[in-house]
Amino acid sequence: MPEQQTIVITGASDGIGAASAGQLRALGHEVVLVGRSPEKTAAVASRWDAPWHVADFADLDQVRTLAMDLLASHPRIDVLANNAGGLFGQESTKDGFDKTFQVNHLAPFLLTHLLMDRLVESRAKVIQTSSAAHRLFGHLDLDDLDNAKSWSANKAYGDGKLANVLFTRELHRRFSEQGIAAAAFHPGVIRTNFANDTPSLMRFVYRTPLSRFLTDVETGGGRLTWLAAGTPGFTWEPGRYYENNKPGKVNPQVGDPALAQGLWERSEALLGL
């Protein structure tokens, strides 16, 4: 039996988050579930006898409250899995940001920042659920992170997932010497209701017979489990992006350290940190 870890998983009310929670619980770890829906999150938590919290990442005040609740409830956080995300229509949140960009990048960036002291104390792993879409559709402009000049669902999603990989790289650069091990990964094209509420043509892949060719949630969740349960420096190398449990190809912008640093600094400014 491996040493028990306390593993916080956002986006855990269904999909790969819920699947990974079950897998990690079966390995003997304590899983802490975070979801947007109280009913769905409570149901998953009951299945695994796990503590749970509710937060909608489209509302940054809820992210701040979540961070306070996690700090009050959990003296150790060995793994933070920033798994919540999604692809949405063109809309602004109450915080004034593009919803797709906020949910995929700004909210997990904020949560990680607010938990950082606890994560450093715990020498934690910080895992970002990214996507191969970062390579296909992402091209970040630090002066137009909301894509106000030319918005499309695919571009907004690709940028958010590219931001996840850049955040991982910069997190590694800034905090690896303090014991933080960061990684990003592509779970696969998972058989869920993803992209259901967007104009993206990707939604047709998930709502037609093509969906039978997609990856099941247990396999996708297993890729999160592999990182969460693994040993950095042995199972996987920190600061990297993974596909199928192997280092994956990345968007050329990932190789730009100035962009990664600039995204971090711009994110801090936007969030008032």
C-alpha positions as CSV (number, residue, x, y, z in Angstrom):
1,M,0.0,0.0,0.0
2,P,1.5,3.4,-1.0
3,E,1.9,6.2,1.5
4,Q,-1.5,7.9,1.8
5,Q,-1.7,11.3,0.2
6,T,-4.4,14.0,0.4
7,I,-5.4,14.7,-3.1
8,V,-7.6,17.6,-4.1
9,I,-9.4,17.2,-7.4
10,T,-11.4,20.0,-9.0
11,G,-13.9,19.2,-11.6
12,A,-14.6,15.9,-9.7
13,S,-18.4,15.7,-9.9
14,D,-18.2,13.6,-13.1
15,G,-15.9,12.7,-16.1
16,I,-12.3,12.0,-15.5
17,G,-12.2,13.8,-12.2
18,A,-14.8,11.4,-10.7
19,A,-13.1,8.4,-12.3
20,S,-9.7,9.3,-11.0
21,A,-11.1,9.9,-7.5
22,G,-12.4,6.4,-7.4
23,Q,-9.1,5.0,-8.7
24,L,-7.0,7.0,-6.1
25,R,-9.4,6.0,-3.3
26,A,-8.9,2.4,-4.2
27,L,-5.2,2.9,-3.9
28,G,-5.7,4.1,-0.3
29,H,-5.4,7.8,-0.8
30,E,-7.7,10.5,0.7
31,V,-9.4,12.3,-2.1
32,V,-11.0,15.7,-1.6
33,L,-13.6,16.5,-4.3
34,V,-14.5,19.9,-5.7
35,G,-17.3,20.3,-8.1
36,R,-19.7,22.9,-9.4
37,S,-22.9,21.0,-8.7
38,P,-23.7,20.3,-5.1
39,E,-25.9,17.3,-6.0
40,K,-23.5,15.6,-8.3
41,T,-20.4,16.3,-6.2
42,A,-22.2,15.0,-3.1
43,A,-23.2,11.8,-4.9
44,V,-19.6,11.1,-6.0
45,A,-18.3,11.9,-2.6
46,S,-20.8,9.5,-1.0
47,R,-19.7,6.8,-3.3
48,W,-16.1,7.1,-2.2
49,D,-16.7,8.3,1.4
50,A,-14.8,11.5,0.6
51,P,-15.0,15.1,1.8
52,W,-16.3,17.6,-0.8
53,H,-16.5,21.3,-1.6
54,V,-18.5,23.3,-4.1
55,A,-17.2,26.1,-6.3
56,D,-18.1,27.5,-9.7
57,F,-15.0,28.6,-11.4
58,A,-16.9,31.2,-13.4
59,D,-17.1,33.1,-10.1
60,L,-13.7,34.0,-8.6
61,D,-15.2,34.8,-5.2
62,Q,-16.2,31.2,-4.9
63,V,-12.6,30.2,-5.8
64,R,-11.4,32.4,-2.9
65,T,-13.9,30.8,-0.5
66,L,-12.9,27.4,-1.7
67,A,-9.2,28.1,-0.9
68,M,-10.1,29.2,2.6
69,D,-12.2,26.1,3.2
70,L,-9.5,23.8,1.9
71,L,-6.9,25.5,4.1
72,A,-9.1,25.2,7.1
73,S,-10.0,21.6,6.5
74,H,-6.8,20.0,5.3
75,P,-3.5,20.5,7.1
76,R,-1.7,18.7,4.2
77,I,-2.4,18.9,0.4
78,D,-0.1,16.5,-1.3
79,V,-1.6,16.8,-4.7
80,L,-3.6,19.6,-6.3
81,A,-5.3,18.4,-9.5
82,N,-6.5,21.5,-11.4
83,N,-8.9,19.4,-13.5
84,A,-12.0,21.7,-13.8
85,G,-12.4,23.2,-17.2
86,G,-14.6,23.4,-20.2
87,L,-15.5,25.0,-23.5
88,F,-18.2,27.6,-23.4
89,G,-19.9,30.1,-25.7
90,Q,-18.7,33.7,-25.9
91,E,-19.7,35.3,-22.6
92,S,-18.1,37.3,-19.9
93,T,-18.2,36.2,-16.2
94,K,-19.2,38.5,-13.4
95,D,-15.5,39.1,-12.9
96,G,-15.3,40.6,-16.4
97,F,-13.3,37.8,-18.1
98,D,-14.0,35.5,-21.0
99,K,-15.7,32.5,-19.4
100,T,-13.6,29.9,-21.2
101,F,-10.3,31.6,-20.3
102,Q,-11.4,32.2,-16.7
103,V,-12.6,28.7,-16.0
104,N,-9.6,27.0,-17.7
105,H,-6.8,29.3,-16.5
106,L,-7.5,32.2,-14.2
107,A,-9.5,30.3,-11.7
108,P,-7.0,27.4,-11.2
109,F,-4.1,30.0,-11.3
110,L,-5.9,31.8,-8.4
111,L,-6.6,28.7,-6.5
112,T,-3.0,27.5,-6.8
113,H,-1.7,30.9,-5.7
114,L,-4.0,31.0,-2.6
115,L,-2.9,27.5,-1.6
116,M,0.8,28.0,-2.3
117,D,2.1,28.1,1.2
118,R,0.3,24.9,2.1
119,L,1.5,23.3,-1.2
120,V,5.1,24.2,-0.5
121,E,4.8,22.9,3.1
122,S,3.5,19.6,1.7
123,R,6.0,19.5,-1.2
124,A,3.0,18.9,-3.4
125,K,2.4,17.8,-6.9
126,V,0.3,20.3,-9.0
127,I,-1.3,18.8,-12.0
128,Q,-3.0,20.7,-14.8
129,T,-5.6,18.9,-17.0
130,S,-4.7,20.5,-20.4
131,S,-5.5,19.2,-23.9
132,A,-4.0,18.5,-27.3
133,A,-6.2,21.4,-28.4
134,H,-3.5,23.7,-27.0
135,R,-1.3,22.6,-29.9
136,L,-4.0,22.7,-32.5
137,F,-5.8,25.9,-31.7
138,G,-3.8,27.9,-29.1
139,H,-1.9,31.1,-29.8
140,L,-1.7,33.4,-26.8
141,D,-1.5,37.2,-27.1
142,L,-0.8,38.7,-23.7
143,D,-2.5,41.9,-24.8
144,D,-5.7,40.0,-25.8
145,L,-6.1,37.1,-23.5
146,D,-9.9,37.3,-23.8
147,N,-9.7,37.1,-27.6
148,A,-11.8,40.3,-27.9
149,K,-10.2,41.0,-31.3
150,S,-11.2,37.7,-32.9
151,W,-13.1,35.2,-30.7
152,S,-13.9,31.6,-31.6
153,A,-14.8,28.7,-29.3
154,N,-11.8,26.6,-30.5
155,K,-9.4,29.5,-30.1
156,A,-10.6,30.4,-26.6
157,Y,-10.3,26.7,-25.5
158,G,-7.0,26.2,-27.2
159,D,-5.6,29.4,-25.5
160,G,-6.9,28.2,-22.1
161,K,-5.2,24.9,-22.4
162,L,-2.0,26.4,-23.8
163,A,-2.1,28.7,-20.7
164,N,-2.3,25.5,-18.5
165,V,1.0,24.2,-20.1
166,L,2.7,27.6,-19.8
167,F,1.6,27.8,-16.2
168,T,3.1,24.4,-15.5
169,R,6.4,25.4,-17.0
170,E,6.5,28.7,-15.0
171,L,5.4,27.0,-11.8
172,H,8.2,24.5,-12.2
173,R,10.7,27.3,-12.8
174,R,9.6,29.4,-9.8
175,F,8.9,26.7,-7.2
176,S,10.6,23.4,-8.1
177,E,13.5,24.2,-5.7
178,Q,10.8,24.6,-2.9
179,G,9.6,21.1,-3.5
180,I,6.7,21.7,-5.9
181,A,6.4,19.2,-8.8
182,A,4.2,20.4,-11.7
183,A,2.9,18.6,-14.7
184,A,0.3,19.0,-17.4
185,F,-1.4,16.3,-19.4
186,H,-3.9,15.5,-22.1
187,P,-6.5,13.0,-20.8
188,G,-7.6,12.0,-24.3
189,V,-10.7,12.9,-26.3
190,I,-13.1,11.6,-23.6
191,R,-16.7,10.3,-24.1
192,T,-18.6,13.0,-22.2
193,N,-21.0,15.9,-22.9
194,F,-18.1,18.2,-23.5
195,A,-18.7,21.3,-25.7
196,N,-22.4,20.7,-25.6
197,D,-23.2,24.4,-25.0
198,T,-20.8,26.0,-27.5
199,P,-20.7,26.9,-31.2
200,S,-17.6,24.8,-31.6
201,L,-17.9,22.0,-34.2
202,M,-16.2,19.8,-31.7
203,R,-19.6,19.3,-30.1
204,F,-20.6,17.1,-33.0
205,V,-17.9,14.6,-32.2
206,Y,-19.4,14.1,-28.8
207,R,-23.1,13.9,-29.9
208,T,-23.0,11.6,-32.9
209,P,-22.0,8.0,-33.5
210,L,-18.4,9.2,-33.7
211,S,-18.5,9.3,-29.9
212,R,-18.0,5.5,-29.8
213,F,-14.4,6.0,-30.9
214,L,-13.7,8.3,-28.0
215,T,-11.7,7.4,-24.9
216,D,-13.7,6.2,-21.9
217,V,-13.6,8.2,-18.6
218,E,-11.8,5.4,-16.7
219,T,-8.9,5.5,-19.2
220,G,-8.8,9.3,-19.2
221,G,-9.0,9.4,-15.4
222,G,-6.2,6.8,-15.2
223,R,-3.9,9.4,-16.8
224,L,-4.6,11.8,-14.0
225,T,-4.2,9.0,-11.5
226,W,-0.8,8.0,-13.0
227,L,0.5,11.5,-12.3
228,A,-1.2,12.0,-8.9
229,A,0.0,8.6,-7.5
230,G,3.4,8.6,-9.3
231,T,6.7,9.8,-8.0
232,P,8.2,12.9,-9.7
233,G,11.6,12.4,-11.0
234,F,11.0,8.6,-11.2
235,T,7.5,8.0,-12.7
236,W,7.5,11.3,-14.5
237,E,9.6,14.4,-14.9
238,P,8.3,17.7,-13.5
239,G,7.7,20.7,-15.7
240,R,6.6,18.5,-18.6
241,Y,3.4,18.0,-20.7
242,Y,2.2,14.4,-21.0
243,E,0.0,12.4,-23.5
244,N,-0.7,8.7,-22.9
245,N,1.7,8.8,-19.9
246,K,4.6,9.9,-22.1
247,P,6.0,13.4,-22.9
248,G,3.8,14.9,-25.6
249,K,4.4,17.3,-28.4
250,V,3.7,20.9,-27.4
251,N,2.7,24.2,-29.1
252,P,5.8,26.1,-30.2
253,Q,4.8,28.9,-27.8
254,V,5.5,26.6,-24.9
255,G,9.2,27.0,-25.6
256,D,9.1,30.7,-25.0
257,P,10.1,31.4,-21.4
258,A,9.3,35.1,-21.7
259,L,5.8,34.2,-22.6
260,A,5.4,31.9,-19.7
261,Q,6.7,34.6,-17.3
262,G,4.6,37.2,-19.0
263,L,1.4,35.1,-18.6
264,W,2.1,34.6,-14.9
265,E,2.7,38.3,-14.3
266,R,-0.4,39.3,-16.4
267,S,-2.5,36.8,-14.6
268,E,-1.4,38.2,-11.2
269,A,-2.3,41.7,-12.4
270,L,-5.7,40.7,-13.7
271,L,-6.5,38.9,-10.4
272,G,-5.1,41.8,-8.3
273,L,-2.5,39.5,-6.6
